[in-house]
Amino acid sequence: MTLSPYWLRDNCPCTGCRDPRNGQKLFQIGELPDHLSCTEQVEQDGVLHVVWSDGHRSSYPLGWLAEQGEGDGRTEQGKRLWEAAEFGRGIPEADWAAYLADPAERAAVLGAVRHLGFAVLRGVPGEERQVLAVARSFGYVRETNYGELFDVRIEPDPNNLAFTSAAIAPHTDNPYRDPVPTLQLLHCLRNDATGGDSGLVDGFRAADLLRTEHPEDFATLTATPVPFVFRDRRTELLAERPLIGTDPLGRIREVRFNNRSIGTLRLPPAELDAFYAAYRRFAAITLRPELQLTFRLGHGDCLVFDNTRLLHARTAFEQDGHRHLQGCYADLDSLASTLAVLHRQTAALDTLEQLFEGEGAAEYLGEEVTMAQHMLQAGALAEAAGAPAHLVAAALLHDVGHFDGTGLELMQGRDNRHSHTGAEWLGRWFGPEVTEPVRLHVAAKRYLCAVEPGYRERLSEASEYTLQVQGGPMDEAQAARFAALPGAEDAVAVRRWDEQAKEADAPTPPFAHFRPLLAELMR
């Protein structure tokens, strides 16, 4: 395998090169030696092992080496461009309560915003300031001169056309800011006026059409800085950006389109002519009926959309009723972060669930239950006892160290140290409040057998056997040292549920029952 040595070494995943908690590098690029080279490369069991000319050793999963870069998902490459007809069967939406309760539902909503540019949450309480709760469910509110939130309704002295009953053409918000707020939220508190429907246009699709139909106009709009300006009695904002922003590879990354906020361009006449011809063509594309998705927000609906991609609009409305939306701004980076964490959690939980359904079906050390039944019973017992979430998780997961098949070693008289291997494996996802009771649950049995009269006599035959393999009851000094450990009390609690969780016919919830609890505890 031929790879760039400095790239490969810069991406060494070992704990000496990267902080295992956050992945940040622990060295400076200039610290790597000149003329760095690989002196040895060996592929074994899906891993590339490398020895470097300075003696350092690195190991890389072959699957990781074969991955293709996907970028940050902000350009057209990471989006699905659309026209209105694609939503003939409905727009991306979810119930607010389900969104809050189910990580998969939350990931679906945030994924729609990331890839399609928008989603609607139904049933958000129709109370003031609830739009802030929606923003904070995935990120942070971006406060502006309008405040942390703003009211979209008729104002007696409006400083923005949005605060009137007039129709508003497709546009992006706040193009005069640097950086522009990348997300906008609009929560409907009341909408019983005639008119006032909401509209969206995929600005990336409009820009893509301009590039296809008039490439010279696309080039003009990507290369011409446009002054966007906002002024009122207390504010003066200015930002110069192209109407269509691209990345260094020429991919569409941002659209800033707001006729109301464009200032005065100062360019030679020929350049102005070219710009206005391109500008007018782009504006005409955004008004094509096939691009305009129109829908009505009702009481409790909250629209979340990408303000760097989607143009939003509103039809005019009569003053025969009330139309009141509350809005706020947020940013895509926090939404993308939350979505990535949800995906990471889902992958981890899927891995655990597959273990319970696969290897967990094996017998449990001579008991009348399978490993999975035993662990699920332990989790259920902890939950029924009103234990805190971290202890329910520890009880549920305490024997994952057996899932590599080494439980047979224990029954053959060799201590597999499953408590330690299980805790270390779980440490990639959970903190010590979960992993320490797992690590200490075997020691807790030895401790209880030493200090609690009658405890050892209640052990099952198989548990008595493993007690001997694992070192037998603690002596007085060992027991004192164990009792002084920070996680000892929790480990003892897990141990008691461990011993009780061996009933062949006891009803047990499925692993899916515990997924929300585990997701909340994952780091």
N, C-alpha and C positions, 0 to 999 in steps of 0.2 A: 504494500500500500504506500503510494507516494503522496505525502502531505507536506505542506509548508511547516518547517520545524518551529518557527517562532509563533505561528498561529496555533499549532498543536500545544506547545508549551504554555502559551498565554491562556489556553483553555484547560489546563490541567485541573481536574476536579478534586484533587486530594485536599485533606483538611489543612495541610501545610501551606497550600496555595490559595484556598478559599475558605472564608468563614462558613461553616456548615449551617449556620442559622439563617443567613441572608444571601449567601453566594458571592459576597463582595471579595475582590482579590486582595491578598495580603502582601503583595509585592509590587514594585514599580517596574515598568517595562524596561527601563534602563538598567535594572539590576541583573537582567539575564545576560549571560556571558556572550562575548563576541564569538562568531563562528560556531554557534550552537549547532549540534547535530545529534541524530539518534544513533547510538552505538548498537542497539539491539531492539528488534520488534518481534513480538510473538503474539499470534492470535490464538486464543484458547477460550472455549465455552462462551463465545459471543463477546469476548473482551479483547481489546488490543492493549498489550502490555509493552511499555516503552522504557528503555534505559537510556538516559541522556549522557552527553559527553562530560557533564559536570557531576555525574553520579546520581542525579535525581531520578526517581522512578515515578511513572504515571500509568494510569489504567483508564481506558476509554471504552464504554459500551459501543459495539459496532453499529447498533441501531442509531445511537446519537450521532455518530460520525456520518451516517447516511442521510440524516435529516436535511431538508431544504429550508432555507431561511424564509420566513413568512412576513418579515417586517413588523411594524407596529400596528398593522391593521387599519391605518388611517387613510390610506390611498385607495383609489378605485380597485386596486388589486384585491383588497380584502373586503369588498362590498358586493352586494347583488344589486345591480342597477335595475330600475323598474319603471314601468308605465302603469297608469291607473287601472287598466283592465286586469292586471294580475291580482287585484284585490276584489274581484267580483264576488267571491265567496266570503269575504270579510277581511277586515284589517287585523294585524297582530294585536291581541288584547288578552287580558287576564283579569281575574277577580282579585281585588286588593288583599282580601283575607287569605286567599290561597297563595298569593305572591309572598306574603309575609311568613306563612307557615311551611311552605314547601320549597326547599332549595332548588329543586329541579324546575319549578315554575318560575322562580326568580331568575334562574339562569336563562330560561327561555325568553323572558321579557327583555332582559339586558342584552341577550344575544340578538334579538330583533332590532333593538336600537343600534347596536354596533354594526350589523350587517345590512339591514334594510333602512336604517335611519330613524325609525320611530316605533312606538308602541303606545297603546292606551290601557291604562288601569281603570277598571270599572269598580264602582262601589267604594271609592275613597270617601271617608266621612265628609259630608258637605258643610264643613265648618271652616272658618277663616284660619289661615296659617297651616292647614294640613298639607299644602304643597311643599312646605319645608320638610315635613316628615317623609314625604316621598323622596325628595332629593337626598335626605340623610340616610335613607334605606340602602343607598349604594355609594354615597360619597359626601361631598361638602357643598354648601351653598356658596355661590360667588356673589358677594355683596358689591353693588355698584352705586352710582349716584341716585338710582331709583330706590335704594334701600336693599334690605335682604329679600324683600318681596315687593311686588307692585300689583296694583289693581287695574285690570283692563275693564273699564266701564266709562260711561260718559262723564267727563269732568267739566266743571263750569269754565275753567281757564286752562285748557290742555296745553302741555308743552310737547305733545307728540300726537300724531294722527291716530294712533292706536286708542287714544282716550276720547274718541268721537264715535259717531254711528256710521261714519263713511266706510265705503268699501276700501279694502287694502289689497293691492296687487302683490303677487308673490315676491318675497324678499327675505333676506337674512337680517338678524338683529345685530345691533351694536358693531357695525363694520368699522366704526371710528375708534375702536378700542384696540390696544396692543398689550396683551393678547386678547382676542375676541373671546367671549364666553362660548364654549364649544357645545354646551347643552342648554336647552330651554325647556321649562315645564310650564304647562298651563292647566290649572285646575278649575273646573266649572262649578261655581256655587249656585248659579241660577241662569237659565236661558229660556225664557218664555216669550221673547220678542219675535216678531215676524222677520225672518232673515237671520243674519249673523252666523251662517254656517262656516265651518273651518275648511281650509284647503291646504294641501301639501303638493309640492313638485320636487322630484328628485333632481337637484341641481347638478349632480355628477352625470346623470343621464342626459340632461340638457346640454352640458358641456361636451359630452361624448358625441352627441348629434352634431354640434357645431364643428367639432374636429373632423368628423366624417364628411359633412356637407360643404364646409368652408374652412379648410385647414389654415388658410392665410389669416382668417379672422381669429381662429383659435390662437394662432401664434401671436397675434397682436394683443389679445386680451390677457395672455399669460405673461407678456413682456412689458406691459405698460403700467407703471405705478399710478394708482388713482387716489386722489386725496378724498378721504371720507371725513366729514366734519359734523360735530354736534355742539350747539351752543344754547344755553339758556342763561337765566340770571345768575346762576351759581356754578355753572359748568362750562368748560370749553375743552373739547376732545378732538384730536386729529390723529389719523393713522393713514399712511400711504401703502397700499397693497394692490396687486392686480385683482381684477374681477375673478379670474380663475387662477388659483395657485397650484403649482406643480412641484414635485420633488425633483432631486437631481437627475432622476431617470426619466423625467417627463411625464410621470403618472399624475393624474388629477388628485389633489390632496385637499383643496379648499375652494369654496365658492363664497365670494363676498358680493352680494347683489342687493342694493338698496337705493333706488332712484332718489328717495327723499334726502339721502345723506351724502350724495356725491358733491364734492366741492368743485372748484374751478381748476381745470387742467391748464397748465401753461406749457404748450408744446408748439413747434412749428406748424403752420397750417396744413401741410401735407400729412403730418402725423396725426393731427386732430381729425382730419377727414377720414383717415383709415380707422382711427379708434372709434369714431361715432358710427361708421358703417358697421363695424364688428359688434359694437355695443347694441345697436338697434336689431341686428340679426339675432343676437343672443337673447335679447328681451322678447322678441317675437317667438322664439322657440319655447321659452318658459310659459308662454300663454297658449300653446297648442292644447286643445281640449284633451287629446289622448294622454298628455302628461299630468293633467290636473286631477288629483284625487280629492273629492269633496265629501265631507261627512259632518254630522252635527254632534257636538259635545253636549251631553245632558248632565243633569245634577249628579255630582260625585265622580264624573269622568276626569281623568288626568292624563293629558297628552305629554309624552316625553319624546323629544326629538333632537337630532344632531343639527346644531345651528351652523356648522361649517359645511354642511352638505345639502340639507333640505331647505327649500324656500317655503315659507308659510304665508297664508293669505286668509282673507275674511270677506264674505259678502256683506254688503250694506244691510242695516237692519232698521226697522221702524221703531219709533219710540212709543209703541203701543204695549210694551212689556219691558221686563228688566233683563239685561244681559250682564252678568258679572263673573269674570274670571280672575283668579289670582295666579300670578306667575312668579317664577324665580329662575335664576341661572345656576348652572353647575358646570362640571367639566368632564370630558370624556376619559381623561386619564384615570380618574377615580372609579368611573363605571367599568372601564376595562380591567382595572385592578381587582375590583369585586368579582367580576365575571371570571377572571383567571383563577382566583382563589376558589370560587364555587366549582369550576371545572377540576381543579386540583383535588378538592375535597371529594367530589363525585368519583374521580378515578380511584382515590384511596379507599373510599367506602365500597366501591365495586370490587376492589381487590379483596377486602375483608369478607364481603358477602360471598364471593366465590370460594374462599377458603372454608367458610362455614358450610356451604352447600356441597363442596367437593371433599376435601380431606376431612372435614368435620363429620362426615357420615361414618367414619371409621370408629371402631370400638374404643372406649375410653378406659384404658388401663385395667381391664378385668371387671369393670362395673357394668350395671344393667342398662346404661345409657350410652349414646354415642358422645363423642367429644363435643359436637355442636349442641346437642341436647343439654349436656352438662353446663356448658358455658352460658347458654341462653337461660337456663334455670337460675344460674347464679346471678345473672343480670336482673332477672325478674324478681328474685328474692330481695336484692338490694333496692330495687325500685319500690316494691311493696312495703319495705321498711322505712320508706321516706328518706333514703340516703341522698346526699347531694349528687349532682350529675357526675362529677369526676369519679365518685366511688361506684356508681352504677356502671360506668364505662370500664373501670378497672375490674370489677367483678365479671362483666361480660367478656373481657378480653384476656383474663388472667392466664389462660393456658394456650395462647397463640404459639408459644415456643414449642408445643408438641406438633404443630402442623407441618413440620418438615420430616415427619416420620420417625423422629428420635424417641417417641414415647415407647416404642418397642425396646429400645436400649435400656430405658429405665426399668421396665419389667424384667429385663434379662440381667439386672444387677449392676448397671452402669449409670451413674448419675448424669443425665443429659443437660443439667443446669438450664432447664427450659425457662425458669423464671427470669434468668439474666438475659438469655438470647431473645426471649419475647419482649422484655422491656426495651432492649436496645433497638429491636426492629420497630417497635411502636414509637420510639423516640423521634422518628422522622416526621411524625404527624402530631404527637401529643406531648404535652409538657410533663414535668415530674409529678404533678398532682395525680396523673393517671399512671405513669410508668413506674413510680416508686412502689406503690402497693403491689403492682405486678411483680416487680423485682424481688420484693420481700415476702411474697405470700408463702413460699416454701419455708423460709426461715420462721415465719409466723407459726406454722404448724409445729415446728421443733420447739418454739418458745412456749406455746400453749400446753404442749405435752409436759413441759418442765414445770410450769407454774400454776396450772389450773387442775385441781384434783378432779378426776373422773373424765377429763377430756380425752385422754388417750384411749380409755376403754370404749368410747363411743365411735372410734374410727372404724371404717369398713376394713375388711380383710386386705383389700388391695392398698388402701391408704396406709395401713400398718406396715405392709411390706415396703412401700416406697419411703416411708419414714426411716426405716433402717438403711436403705440405700443412700438416702440424702443426709445421713449423719446422725440420726437418732435424736432424742431429746437433748436440748441444750444443758450445759452445766450452769451452775449459778452465775459465774462470771460472764458467760456468753449471754445468758438471759438478761443480765443487767445492761450489757452493752447494747443488746437489741432494743430493749425498752427505751433507751435514751435516743434512738434514731428518730429523726423528724417524721418519717413516714410510718413508724411502727404501729401507731393506733389504727391508721387506715388499713394497713396490711392485715392486722388482726381481724378487722371487720370483714375484709374480703375473704380471709381464711375461713371464717365461720360460714359464710354463704357457700363457699367452695365445698365444705363438708356436707352441707345440707342438700346440695344440688345433684342428687343421684337417684331421684325417684323415676322409675321407668315410665309410669303413667301420668306424671305430673304435666298439666297443660303448660305449654311454653309459647310465648309470642315469637313470631319470626324475626329474623335479623332486621328486616325492614322497619320494624317497630322502633328500633333503637337508632336508626340513621339520623333523624333530626337532632337527637341528643349528642351523638358523636360529632356531627357537623359543627355544632356550637362550640365544642371543646377543641376542635382542631386548630392548630396554629399555622 
